[in-house]
Amino acid sequence: MLPPTAPRPHRPMCATCLRPQSACLCHWVRPTAHAVEVVILQHPWEVAQAKGSARLLHLSLQRSRLVTGEVFEESTLHALLTAPFEHQSGDTQPRLTLLLYPDTPPESDLPLVSPPVLEAVHLLPPAGLRLVVLDGTWRKSRKMLYLNPLLQQLPRLALRDLPPSHYLIRKAHRPDQRSTLEATCAALAQLEGDTGQFAALMAAFDGFVAQQAQRRGPD
């Protein structure tokens, strides 16, 4: 009879970034001021993804929320899209909520409602905007969109003329694919008209990518 296997010891975890302390990403966090509010809806499969960038983005963006799920109760999702953030309970300013998603999403057999068209979004005051970002693979993000009809009703913000991605540690299936952090920073720069404010965060992201490539190797 084989001797019983000893239980594997739990690795110490960082209470802030929720990663093992050996892979803590807190030293890459760069607090970044921005006017547009950000709601990151993270697919559950991304939570344990060491190469994911959503938590680094959330910890760096002062006006952001990160919520995990695939299907959200309608009332819960409606609050995420419209209600003031907890630290802004006295803020009653109405906001326009946008979904960061391509105009022509990847082909799929999932039927989606055509989003409303919003012209000249870059002319709107950034402080009156809330950006919703789906953190997941193309397949998972499209499924999240399909399973949550409220998201389909949002006007979309699509990114164009992007520079090459720095996210070399995960395989891209489309040339316009970007990490959640890259895409969100590009969207905020587009909405706020200032690319320089995200330079420090993007430089830190490059360091994070290099660290992960060294630890695990590229896909």
Phi, psi and omega per residue, in radians:
M1 nan 2.354 -3.142
L2 -1.322 2.513 3.115
P3 -1.175 2.617 3.137
P4 -1.079 2.483 -3.141
T5 -1.371 2.264 3.128
A6 -1.212 2.436 3.125
P7 -1.108 2.475 3.123
R8 -1.244 2.317 -3.132
P9 -1.174 2.515 3.103
H10 -1.282 2.377 3.101
R11 -1.334 2.407 3.083
P12 -1.033 2.367 -3.089
M13 -1.941 2.587 3.028
C14 -1.422 2.244 -3.097
A15 -1.285 -0.270 -3.099
T16 -1.600 -0.954 -3.103
C17 -1.640 -0.103 3.069
L18 1.097 0.520 3.086
R19 -2.027 2.806 3.030
P20 -0.957 2.489 -3.092
Q21 -1.027 -0.487 3.111
S22 -1.207 -0.341 3.140
A23 -2.116 0.403 -3.113
C24 -0.999 2.384 -3.128
L25 -1.888 0.140 -3.047
C26 -1.069 -0.497 -3.132
H27 -1.271 -0.146 3.068
W28 -1.679 -0.103 -3.127
V29 -1.182 2.325 3.091
R30 -2.241 1.734 3.121
P31 -0.946 2.171 -3.006
T32 -2.220 2.168 3.091
A33 -1.341 2.417 3.098
H34 -2.754 2.715 -3.070
A35 -1.652 -0.666 -3.106
V36 -1.287 2.256 3.058
E37 -1.271 2.609 -3.095
V38 -2.256 2.263 3.005
V39 -2.033 2.065 3.136
I40 -1.783 2.036 3.064
L41 -1.726 1.893 -3.016
Q42 -1.738 2.214 3.052
H43 -1.150 2.463 -3.091
P44 -0.962 -0.535 -3.130
W45 -1.162 -0.325 -3.100
E46 -1.498 -0.234 -3.032
V47 -1.050 -0.774 -3.083
A48 -1.656 0.158 -3.123
Q49 -1.370 1.908 -3.069
A50 -1.095 -0.462 -3.099
K51 -1.562 -0.022 -3.126
G52 -1.199 2.641 -3.066
S53 -1.971 -0.032 -3.012
A54 -1.125 -0.737 -3.093
R55 -1.231 -0.653 3.051
L56 -1.059 -0.714 3.097
L57 -1.084 -0.850 -3.099
H58 -1.081 -0.768 -3.124
L59 -1.173 -0.394 -3.110
S60 -1.598 -0.498 -3.107
L61 -1.586 2.088 -3.035
Q62 -1.243 -0.443 -3.111
R63 -1.984 1.052 -3.100
S64 -2.405 2.745 3.006
R65 -2.279 2.531 3.093
L66 -2.151 2.085 -3.095
V67 -2.244 2.335 -3.103
T68 -1.774 2.392 3.092
G69 2.880 2.890 3.060
E70 -1.967 -0.789 3.070
V71 -2.074 2.231 -3.100
F72 -1.970 2.462 2.995
E73 -0.989 2.464 -3.047
E74 -1.023 -0.720 -3.130
S75 -1.169 -0.661 3.114
T76 -1.136 -0.791 -3.125
L77 -1.172 -0.684 3.121
H78 -1.047 -0.711 3.112
A79 -1.145 -0.704 3.109
L80 -1.085 -0.578 -3.092
L81 -1.433 -0.461 -2.964
T82 -2.234 -0.530 -3.015
A83 -1.290 2.594 3.060
P84 -1.041 2.604 3.039
F85 -1.128 2.788 -3.053
E86 -0.988 -0.720 -3.085
H87 -1.380 0.053 -3.140
Q88 -2.192 0.695 -3.021
S89 -1.076 -0.428 3.128
G90 -1.585 0.038 -3.090
D91 -1.531 2.025 -3.140
T92 -1.937 0.187 -3.130
Q93 -1.123 2.202 3.103
P94 -1.160 2.534 -3.124
R95 -2.206 2.592 3.011
L96 -1.677 2.180 -3.103
T97 -1.740 2.258 -3.134
L98 -2.041 2.626 3.056
L99 -1.882 2.165 3.064
L100 -1.358 1.827 -3.053
Y101 -2.854 2.590 -3.082
P102 -1.137 2.655 3.017
D103 -1.102 -0.709 -3.133
T104 -2.093 1.522 -3.068
P105 -1.170 2.897 3.127
P106 -0.964 2.574 -3.126
E107 -1.068 2.454 -3.126
S108 -2.830 2.756 3.081
D109 -1.573 0.129 3.109
L110 -1.456 2.113 3.136
P111 -1.296 2.267 3.141
L112 -2.183 2.559 3.075
V113 -1.303 2.404 3.100
S114 -1.161 2.289 -3.098
P115 -1.301 2.740 3.051
P116 -1.149 2.616 -3.134
V117 -1.611 2.318 3.137
L118 -2.199 2.024 -3.114
E119 -1.589 2.628 3.010
A120 0.901 0.776 -3.129
V121 -1.095 -0.472 -3.115
H122 -1.197 -0.195 3.115
L123 -1.554 -0.134 -3.118
L124 -1.393 2.589 3.131
P125 -1.154 2.196 -3.091
P126 -0.978 -0.616 -3.104
A127 -1.142 -0.249 3.123
G128 -1.772 0.277 -3.084
L129 -2.047 2.608 2.994
R130 -2.290 2.237 -3.090
L131 -1.870 2.213 3.098
V132 -1.780 2.258 -3.089
V133 -2.133 2.293 3.086
L134 -1.700 2.106 -3.116
D135 -1.772 1.812 -3.123
G136 3.094 3.019 3.039
T137 -1.119 2.924 3.100
W138 -0.970 -0.784 -3.106
R139 -1.112 -0.783 -3.100
K140 -1.236 -0.672 3.134
S141 -1.169 -0.645 3.106
R142 -1.192 -0.629 3.084
K143 -1.152 -0.693 3.082
M144 -1.050 -0.714 3.117
L145 -1.121 -0.737 -3.132
Y146 -1.155 -0.689 -3.048
L147 -1.412 -0.167 -3.120
N148 -2.204 1.517 -3.053
P149 -0.963 -0.518 3.116
L150 -1.036 -0.581 3.117
L151 -1.191 -0.595 -3.137
Q152 -1.164 -0.406 -3.097
Q153 -1.465 -0.110 -3.103
L154 -1.426 2.468 2.960
P155 -1.119 2.541 -3.039
R156 -1.826 2.589 2.997
L157 -1.959 2.075 3.113
A158 -1.864 2.529 -3.141
L159 -1.687 2.458 -3.138
R160 -2.383 2.746 3.054
D161 0.955 0.810 -3.139
L162 -1.458 2.581 3.022
P163 -1.253 2.931 3.117
P164 -0.995 2.534 -3.126
S165 -1.238 2.543 3.031
H166 -1.641 0.001 -2.996
Y167 -1.557 1.369 -2.985
L168 -1.634 0.098 -3.065
I169 -1.743 -0.061 3.027
R170 -2.290 2.424 -3.071
K171 -1.233 2.258 3.084
A172 -1.653 2.383 3.134
H173 -1.709 -0.157 3.100
R174 -2.417 2.568 -3.096
P175 -1.149 -0.352 -3.118
D176 -1.662 0.125 3.137
Q177 -1.263 2.420 3.087
R178 -2.381 2.774 3.013
S179 -1.140 2.818 3.099
T180 -1.008 -0.718 -3.131
L181 -1.153 -0.828 -3.135
E182 -1.058 -0.825 -3.085
A183 -1.110 -0.724 -3.110
T184 -1.194 -0.749 3.101
C185 -1.082 -0.691 3.107
A186 -1.134 -0.700 3.128
A187 -1.149 -0.763 3.130
L188 -1.125 -0.708 3.101
A189 -1.094 -0.662 3.120
Q190 -1.172 -0.720 -3.098
L191 -1.337 -0.574 -3.073
E192 -1.730 -0.133 3.079
G193 1.211 0.522 -3.097
D194 -2.600 1.879 3.122
T195 -1.490 -0.422 -3.052
G196 -1.165 -0.485 -3.059
Q197 -1.184 -0.279 -3.117
F198 -1.852 0.145 -3.083
A199 -1.100 -0.762 -3.115
A200 -1.134 -0.691 3.115
L201 -1.170 -0.720 3.123
M202 -1.153 -0.626 3.076
A203 -1.146 -0.705 3.078
A204 -1.130 -0.663 3.097
F205 -1.061 -0.703 3.081
D206 -1.045 -0.706 3.098
G207 -1.135 -0.714 3.094
F208 -1.067 -0.773 3.136
V209 -1.093 -0.772 3.130
A210 -1.083 -0.692 3.121
Q211 -1.112 -0.794 -3.133
Q212 -1.172 -0.637 3.099
A213 -1.118 -0.636 3.121
Q214 -1.230 -0.637 -3.102
R215 -1.292 -0.729 -2.974
R216 -2.088 -0.363 -3.063
G217 1.479 2.654 -3.118
P218 -1.214 2.743 3.080
D219 -1.196 nan nan
